[in-house]
Amino acid sequence: MKSKLMAGTATAALSLALCSHAASAATLDDVMQRLDKLEKENSQLKQEVNQLRTKKAPAPAPLAAAPAPAATPQDFKGNPVYHGAVAATPAPKPFLSIGGQPIITKAPSMAWIDNTTVTIYGHVDVSGDVFNPSVYDQGTKFGIASNGSYFGIRTRHNLAPYGYEGYAFLAQFESQVDVASAPTERAAFGTRDSFVGIEGPYGTVKAGKTDTPYKKATAAFDPFANTIADYNSLIGNTGGDNRAEFDWRMNHAVWYESPIWKGFQFSALVSPGQNYAPDNSDYAYGDLFQCNGASARGSGSNFPNSSGALPGNIGGNGCTDGSFGNAYSAAATYKNGPLTLIAAAELHEGVNRHGDDGLEPGPFFAPVFLADGSQVMTGVFNEWAAKVGAGYKIDDALGPLQLYAMYEWIRREVPAAFQPFNERSKDDFYASATQRVGDHWQFSASYTHAGNTPGNPAMLSVNNALLAPAATLQANLFSEVANQYSAGIRYWFTNWASVYLVGTYLQQGQGAHYCLGASGHGYQVCSRDQFNDTIGGATLKAVSTGLTLDF
């Protein structure tokens, strides 16, 4: 019955179609061609549907990349930017992947990872300072400073997905940012810690430039780092003035950092002198307009054919104010619970101090004689420093109280006849205390002492408006002992943003000429008059307030 009904319906439909198309001369062949075409299209669609049903659905794309593995202390600050695809490194053996991205099958959640992680980070510190160098023609001044501000990019390329479990390649480019002053070469990209290296289960090896292990060993001891009260006014500072030679960032260096084992860590660095001149008086290979051991356009560097340089020489032979050859630095630290212990040492070979005695080669220089008739003799000799220190954290009723103390020896290896002109040998002592109160407030204080030196090659100007600059005093006849007292308060809005107020007071003997802000601060406050003559024994005072932001 059903088949008869369908046949009748089809016949009626066909008759209706023939009748309706009679006016347009439609034929049965036209209708059959159209039906065949529809049947073929339906068959093709059916095959495609069947194929889709049998095909496995693709895995869903991850919502976000998992955090980078094994963060280091340097990784605590910075915004990671994860790559969307694996770098085109050939895999030594097959590895599991989804969409070309490797996965770690050991992870409980089968987490996605990106084998190359790029981190953007930075630090901004700008202060307003009121200072008085106690020099007869200076008085109280006001300044704005960018203090150790920097911007950097670091990357970590994980080798585990390629069969090298526990290994990674590292790179970093970091630059000083002159927020408040006109930029110079010091703010060129890559002027701060920049390197490439490889990390493994037995430690990390890097090459480039970096703060030395000696410097890093006690960096956390100073709550006023990079401010006008920075401890490098005296610590790591030989001879005073505006350079801390043993709190330094070494160029063209290679170094090793061990893993942390039960709180112990060891690091060591070597920096070749790369110098044309046997007395290290030229620029190092690869350095332009910068003496080894001097900052760009800073104290200790000269330019070819300029004052202090011999015309026509490769480096100008102007590197006679502390330029050194090979350098070696090492430190051992122990940090476990509230206790911190450190020991560090550093050696600079062939340090050229001819700028103090006027004995540079050439016709433009003459020997230097002091008022008593003695000829200044400084020469080219090794200099070294060593220090030990300790820290302890106490959880009191107010909050954590962090205590630090260290002792430092600095020596220049010169013969006995040169000792009356040796201002590079002394003993230093430093202590600091920082009390946290609640989640936001921090109160700090520090004391720094620089011991006397065997001598001094300088004739210093008298701090007297009626006598200076004609009258001078023979520095090696007076004490070079110095004492610095600092105190400050900081309010932390978050762990990344703060405002601070710090004050410092530096007293020194008549034969001394130290500076405030010798390392990290936007500028130095030194005991100099308007003619740039150095005034001996001035008392330096400063108060500074600033804002900091880390990202």
Secondary structure, DSSP 8 states (H G I E B T S, - for coil): -HHHHHHHHHHHHHHHHHHHTGGGT--HHHHHHHHHHHHHHHHHHHHHHHHHHHS-------SS----SS--GGGGSSEEEE-SS------SS---EETTEEB-TTSTT--B--SEEEEEEEEEEEEEEEEE---TTT--EEEEEE-S-EEEEEEEEE-GGGT-TT-EEEEEEEEE--SSS---GGGSTT-SSEEEEEEETTEEEEEEEEE-HHHHHTGGG-TTTTSTT-GGGTTT-SSSBT--TTS-EEEEEEEEE---BTTEEEEEEEE---BSSTTS-S-BTT-SS--TTS-TTSTT---TTSTTS-TT-SSTT---SSB-S-EEEEEEEEEETTEEEEEEEEEEEEEE-HHHHT--SSTT----B-TTS-B----EEEEEEEEEEEEEEEE-SSSEEEEEEEEEEEEE---GGGGGG--S-EEEEEEEEEEEETTTEEEEEEEEEE---S----EEE-S-TTTTTT-EEEGGGS---EEEEEEEEEEEEETTEEEEEEEEEEEE-TT--BEET-SSSSS-EESB-TT--BBTT--EEEEEEEEEEE-
